[in-house]
Amino acid sequence: MALKINIKEAIEAIEQAEGVVTVACRSLGISRVTFYRYCKDFPELQKAYDETKAVTDTAIVNELLGIAFDSNHKDQLAAINYYTS
């Protein structure tokens, strides 16, 4: 398979994009389909994606939970419950 990108560059891009594939793909000039194919073919890229996404997801959930416990945002509990479940 002829690579359109360097795998190390792809790892850096997904880390800089905080796990957001669309953002990483734009910076790399590849499609999301290509990115996911590379993840399948290169375990080190899949691992970097999984780890980065886990860190980002945890940060988002923690932020939402912080908002949930803030009495000024009680009207947003249904949305927060949806995203954290």
MODELLER restraints for C-alpha pairs under 7 A, 6 or more apart:
rsr = mdl.restraints
at = mdl.atoms
rsr.add(forms.Gaussian(group=physical.xy_distance, feature=features.Distance(at['CA:7:A'], at['CA:45:A']), mean=6.80, stdev=0.5))
rsr.add(forms.Gaussian(group=physical.xy_distance, feature=features.Distance(at['CA:11:A'], at['CA:45:A']), mean=5.78, stdev=0.5))
rsr.add(forms.Gaussian(group=physical.xy_distance, feature=features.Distance(at['CA:11:A'], at['CA:48:A']), mean=6.17, stdev=0.5))
rsr.add(forms.Gaussian(group=physical.xy_distance, feature=features.Distance(at['CA:13:A'], at['CA:24:A']), mean=5.03, stdev=0.5))
rsr.add(forms.Gaussian(group=physical.xy_distance, feature=features.Distance(at['CA:13:A'], at['CA:27:A']), mean=6.98, stdev=0.5))
rsr.add(forms.Gaussian(group=physical.xy_distance, feature=features.Distance(at['CA:14:A'], at['CA:20:A']), mean=6.77, stdev=0.5))
rsr.add(forms.Gaussian(group=physical.xy_distance, feature=features.Distance(at['CA:14:A'], at['CA:21:A']), mean=6.62, stdev=0.5))
rsr.add(forms.Gaussian(group=physical.xy_distance, feature=features.Distance(at['CA:14:A'], at['CA:24:A']), mean=5.13, stdev=0.5))
rsr.add(forms.Gaussian(group=physical.xy_distance, feature=features.Distance(at['CA:14:A'], at['CA:49:A']), mean=6.35, stdev=0.5))
rsr.add(forms.Gaussian(group=physical.xy_distance, feature=features.Distance(at['CA:15:A'], at['CA:52:A']), mean=6.00, stdev=0.5))
rsr.add(forms.Gaussian(group=physical.xy_distance, feature=features.Distance(at['CA:17:A'], at['CA:23:A']), mean=5.82, stdev=0.5))
rsr.add(forms.Gaussian(group=physical.xy_distance, feature=features.Distance(at['CA:17:A'], at['CA:24:A']), mean=5.47, stdev=0.5))
rsr.add(forms.Gaussian(group=physical.xy_distance, feature=features.Distance(at['CA:18:A'], at['CA:52:A']), mean=6.07, stdev=0.5))
rsr.add(forms.Gaussian(group=physical.xy_distance, feature=features.Distance(at['CA:18:A'], at['CA:53:A']), mean=6.68, stdev=0.5))
rsr.add(forms.Gaussian(group=physical.xy_distance, feature=features.Distance(at['CA:18:A'], at['CA:56:A']), mean=6.16, stdev=0.5))
rsr.add(forms.Gaussian(group=physical.xy_distance, feature=features.Distance(at['CA:19:A'], at['CA:49:A']), mean=6.07, stdev=0.5))
rsr.add(forms.Gaussian(group=physical.xy_distance, feature=features.Distance(at['CA:19:A'], at['CA:52:A']), mean=5.28, stdev=0.5))
rsr.add(forms.Gaussian(group=physical.xy_distance, feature=features.Distance(at['CA:19:A'], at['CA:53:A']), mean=4.54, stdev=0.5))
rsr.add(forms.Gaussian(group=physical.xy_distance, feature=features.Distance(at['CA:19:A'], at['CA:56:A']), mean=6.80, stdev=0.5))
rsr.add(forms.Gaussian(group=physical.xy_distance, feature=features.Distance(at['CA:21:A'], at['CA:32:A']), mean=6.76, stdev=0.5))
rsr.add(forms.Gaussian(group=physical.xy_distance, feature=features.Distance(at['CA:22:A'], at['CA:32:A']), mean=6.54, stdev=0.5))
rsr.add(forms.Gaussian(group=physical.xy_distance, feature=features.Distance(at['CA:25:A'], at['CA:31:A']), mean=5.93, stdev=0.5))
rsr.add(forms.Gaussian(group=physical.xy_distance, feature=features.Distance(at['CA:25:A'], at['CA:32:A']), mean=6.25, stdev=0.5))
rsr.add(forms.Gaussian(group=physical.xy_distance, feature=features.Distance(at['CA:25:A'], at['CA:35:A']), mean=6.97, stdev=0.5))
rsr.add(forms.Gaussian(group=physical.xy_distance, feature=features.Distance(at['CA:39:A'], at['CA:45:A']), mean=5.35, stdev=0.5))
rsr.add(forms.Gaussian(group=physical.xy_distance, feature=features.Distance(at['CA:39:A'], at['CA:46:A']), mean=4.52, stdev=0.5))
rsr.add(forms.Gaussian(group=physical.xy_distance, feature=features.Distance(at['CA:40:A'], at['CA:46:A']), mean=6.90, stdev=0.5))
rsr.add(forms.Gaussian(group=physical.xy_distance, feature=features.Distance(at['CA:61:A'], at['CA:84:A']), mean=5.90, stdev=0.5))
rsr.add(forms.Gaussian(group=physical.xy_distance, feature=features.Distance(at['CA:64:A'], at['CA:80:A']), mean=6.02, stdev=0.5))
rsr.add(forms.Gaussian(group=physical.xy_distance, feature=features.Distance(at['CA:67:A'], at['CA:73:A']), mean=6.23, stdev=0.5))
rsr.add(forms.Gaussian(group=physical.xy_distance, feature=features.Distance(at['CA:68:A'], at['CA:74:A']), mean=6.44, stdev=0.5))
rsr.add(forms.Gaussian(group=physical.xy_distance, feature=features.Distance(at['CA:68:A'], at['CA:77:A']), mean=5.96, stdev=0.5))
rsr.add(forms.Gaussian(group=physical.xy_distance, feature=features.Distance(at['CA:68:A'], at['CA:80:A']), mean=6.81, stdev=0.5))
